[in-house]
Amino acid sequence: MISFKSIRHQIIIGAASCLLISLVAVLFVGLKYSNQLEDMVHNKTYSFANQEQTQRLEDTSKYRSEQIQNQLSVAMNSVEALASVLSGMASNDDGQTKLSREDLSLVVRDLLAGNQKFLGAYIAFEPNAWDGKDGLYEAIDGKGQFNVYWTRDSDNQLKPSSVDSDRFYIQDKTKIGTRVSEWYLCPLESGRSCLIDPWAYNVQGKQVLMANLVAPIKANGRTIGMIGIDLSVNFINDLALRLKENQFGQNSHVSIITYRGVVAGDTDPVSPLGEVLSDWNQRKSQFQAGKQLWNSTDEFASLVTPIKVGNTNTPWMLWIAVPKADLLEDINALQKELKTSFSDFLNAQLIAGLLISVLALAMLYILAKRISTPIQQVVNIVQQLGRAGGDLTSRLDVTRKDETGALMNGLNNLMASLQGMIRDIAGSVDHLKLSANRSAGIAEASHQDVQQQRQELEQVATAINEMASAASEVATNVANTASSVEEVNQSITRCGDVVNDSANIINKLGEEMEQSSTTIVELETQSHQISSILEVIRSISDQTNLLALNAAIEAARAGEHGRGFAVVADEVRQLASKTQNSTEEIQQMINQFQSQIKLTVDTITTGRTFTQASIESSKTAVLELESVVAATATIQDMMCQIATASEEQHQVTEDINRNINAITDITIKAAQGAETSNQEAQGMLIQTSEVEEKLNKFKY
């Protein structure tokens, strides 16, 4: 894992990585979904456009087929209407309602005159089928079979003519596959209207593609004749050319095919009008289906639409074939434009992403700098605090209100708290140092007093030993007194002197014991003062321990930044703990010392009582000796008493000597305890100096 030494670099690199990943992800997703969207739009638009163009082709084909159908139907409807009227006349058996041949000819003329688009109009009947008067007209053509054919001349004048009736029944096939007399035979044989395939015909010097629209004339359900119109269908070819040029383009192909495959109109100049389609046999079943049919190849889409005229059952077909490239030319252009737009969009997205990334990186750099600068200030303060001579008086200048500002405020508060705590600890250490100095002084004074007391006790012991020797000497003298009375007086005199000396010694011993008692009492008082001082030291160590504990807690809250201070606080706490333990040991020694002092005081009090008694005994002995001088009779008794008293005094002196020795031992122990207290006080003074030295490393 990469280790960063700067939070600024960490923020910039981390954020830049996230930004780069986000940019790549956005571009990847954008590219992916853009391609999907492009494919979807391509498919949808292609589908919609294909449907639209298909519908357009269907609508155009239907409209144009109906346009052709309407123009053909005008002629067919005229023919069928007149045929229906004539059929009604022919079916009337009274013969009164039938028109004459002349009138019927005029009706046909009027049919032609009524529409300038009609090239000719004609009517023909089976022999004697209309009026039964063919014989009356045999002179005209030798047969008299009624037929008339009206046409227009070059001056657009209507002229009648007749056709040889033999031409009505010619079965020979033309080059397009129809019979020569199809115009007459079709309605006659089928009993319904017929749209005869067009053929090329020269009319008044012009090449005209002409179709026959014929309808049967029936009498009581039997076909007796026909009526028809010759109609130029050149308009069909013109319509095909306009349709190609205006709607489907130069690469399209429009053709109008009759039921038998004759080309009635075609945009291909190679395909001759009025002739059978070259591939008619392949398309025959498709074109004669009489319904709209679609056919699609890789290159072309073609549509065949039927054109049904009147009551005929031989519909023509409008065939439109359009290259798919032309049919979908607009959608292909749109697809190309969309592809370009998508490409431009992706490029713009990439450029915008790069620009945004650059701006974002610049903003991240500024933001990282704004974040890392106060943190670096905090680090500098903490590092300065961790080094020797840490300045607890320095503060951060807080100008921000975010988390870094809160961190700086928290560090300032921590510094202020540590400054106060260090000040308090320094004050406590000063007090502890003063107390330690006082304790050391008191311990030294106690040690000197105990040494002095020890010397005085040794003097008391010497005096007591001397008193014991004197008592022994008195006893010897008393024993010798029994051998000689004369010596008694001398002995009594000497005894009186000795007793006086003993009294003086005992008085001196009493004074020494009194002084020793006073010294012991003062020692007891000073030991109580030492206990009070130790209590103060214990209180100070407790407070120091509490302050060290609080400092450790604050250091723990500060985390890594407070680790160095936590070590100092732990050392202060350990020092306070050692001070407290030493104070407890000194207190125990003082308590033992006070117990021994109390015992010594009691012993000295007892010895003082015995000494007072000895003084009184010495005085009594002096009086007795004086009485002995006056009354020697009682010397023996008194000597016995003196011997007894001397023996008792010797025993008491031995007891006092033992007690003095015990007091001496206790005094030695007290001296040792005072020395130990002095050493502990000196150790505590050294430790407080060390704490003070460590605290002085901080500027507070």
C-alpha positions, 0 to 999 in steps of 0.5 A: 500500500502506498504511504503518503507523508502529506495529507494534501497529496493523499487528498489530491491523489485519492480524489483525482483517482476517484475523479478519473475512475468516475470520468472513465466510468461515465465515459464508458457508460456514456459510450456504451449507452450512446452506442445502444441509444444509437442502435436503438434510434437507428433501428427505431427510425429505420423501422418507423421510416420503413413503415412510413415509406411503406405506407407512403408507397402503399398510399401513393400506389393506391391513389394512383391506381384509383386515379387510373381506375377513375379515368377508365371507370368514366368510360366504362360506366358510360358504356355500362349505363348505356348498355343497361338502358339498351338491355332494358329496351331489348328485354321489352317484348312489345317492341314499341320502346326500342330505338330505331337503328338511326336513333341508336346510332345517334345515341352512340354518337352522343356518347362519343361527343360527350367526352373528348377523351373517347377516340371512338364509340361503337355498337354491334348486335348479333344477326336480327338481335335488336330489331329483326330487320337485318334483311332490310339493310342487306343492301348496305353490306350484303348482310344487314347485321346492325353495327355502327362505329363513330370516330373523330376525323382530323378536324374533330368531326364525328363520322359514322362507319360500319364494320364487316360483321365477319370481323366480329368472330375472328379467333386468330390471336394477336401478338399480345395473345388476345383474339382479333375480335376480342372486343366483340367476343369477350362481352358476347361470351362472358356476358359481362363488361370487358377491358380489352388490352391496349394496342398501339394504333395510328390515329390521325398520324399519331401513335396511340395506345388504345384500349377497348371498354365494352359492355354486353347488351342483353335481352332477357338474360341472353347477350344479343350485342355489345357497346364499347368505347375506344379510349387512349391510355397514353395518360397511363404512361404519362402518369407513370413517368410523373410518378417516377420523376416526382415521387420515387426518383430516377432509379425507381420503376413504375409499370401498369400491366394488364390482366394478360401481361400487356404493358399499358404504361412503363417508365422503362423506355426499353419496355415497348408499350402495348406488348407483353411483359418480357418476364410475364410468365414468372410474374403472371400468378402474382399479377393475376391474384387481384390483390395488393402484394408486396415483394422485397429483395436486398435491393428493391421493394416492389408493390403490386396494386390491382386496378379494377374497372367496372364489372370486369373480372380482369383487373390491371396492375400498378407495379411500383419498384423502388430501390431501398436505398432511394426509398430510405434515402432520407432515413439514411441521411438522418442515420448519418446525421445522427451518427455524426451527432452521436460522435460529436456528442461523445467528443464533446462529452470527452472534452467536457469531462477533461475540462471538468477534471482539470477544473476539479483537480485545480479545485481539489488542489486548492481545497487540499491546501486549505485543509492541509495547511491548518493541519500542518500548523497543528502538526508543527505545534504538536511536534514543538510540544513533543520536543524539549522546551515545548511551548505551551503558551503558543496558540493557533490562529483559528480562522475557519469554522469547519472540522479543521477549525474545530481541530485547531480550537480543540488543540488550543483548548488542550494546550490551555488545559495542559498549561494550567495543569503544568502550572498546577503541577509545578506549584504542587512540586514547589510546595512538595519541594518546600515540604521535603526541605522542611521534612529533611530539616526536621529529620536532621534536627530529630537526628541531632536531638536523638544523638544528644539524648543518647549522649545524655542517657549514657551520662545518666547510665554512668551516674547510675552505675556510680550510684550503684557503686556508692550504694555497694560501698554504703552496704560494705561500710554498714557491714563493717560498722558492726565490727566496731562501734567506734568506727560507727561514728566515723562510718556514720560521719562518712556515711552522712557525707556519702549520703549527702553526696548520694543525695546530691548525685541523686538530685543531679540524677533527678535533674538529669532525668527531668531534663531527659524527660523534657527532651523526650517530651519535646522529641514526642512533640516533634515526632507529632509535628513530623507526623503532621508534616508527613500528612501534608506530604501525603496530601501533596503526593495524593494531589500530585497523583490526582493531577498526574492521573488527570494529565494522563486522561487528557493525554489519552484524549489527545491520542498520538499528540498527547503520548509524550505528555502521558509519559511525563504524567506517568513519571509524575504519578510514579514519583507521587506513588513513591513519595506516598509509599516513603511517607507511609514508611516514615509514618510507621517509623514515627509511630513506632518511635512515638510508642518507644518515646512514650515507653521511655517517658513512662520509664523515666517518670518511674525512675524519677519517682524512685529518684525522688524516693532515693532523695527522700531516703538520703535525707532521712538517712542524714537525719537518722545518722544525725540521730545515730550520733545522738542516740548510738543505741539505735545505731545497730538498728539503723545500720541494718535499715541502712544496709537494707535500704542500700540493698534496695537502692542497689536493686533500684539502681540496677533497674534504672540502669536496665531501663536506661539501657532500654531507653538507649536502645530505643534512642538508637533506633529513633536515631536510625529512624530519623536518619532514614527519614532524613534519607527519604526526605532527601530522596523525595527532594531529589525526585521533586527536583527531577519533576521540576527539571522535567516541568521546566522543559515546558514553557508555561 
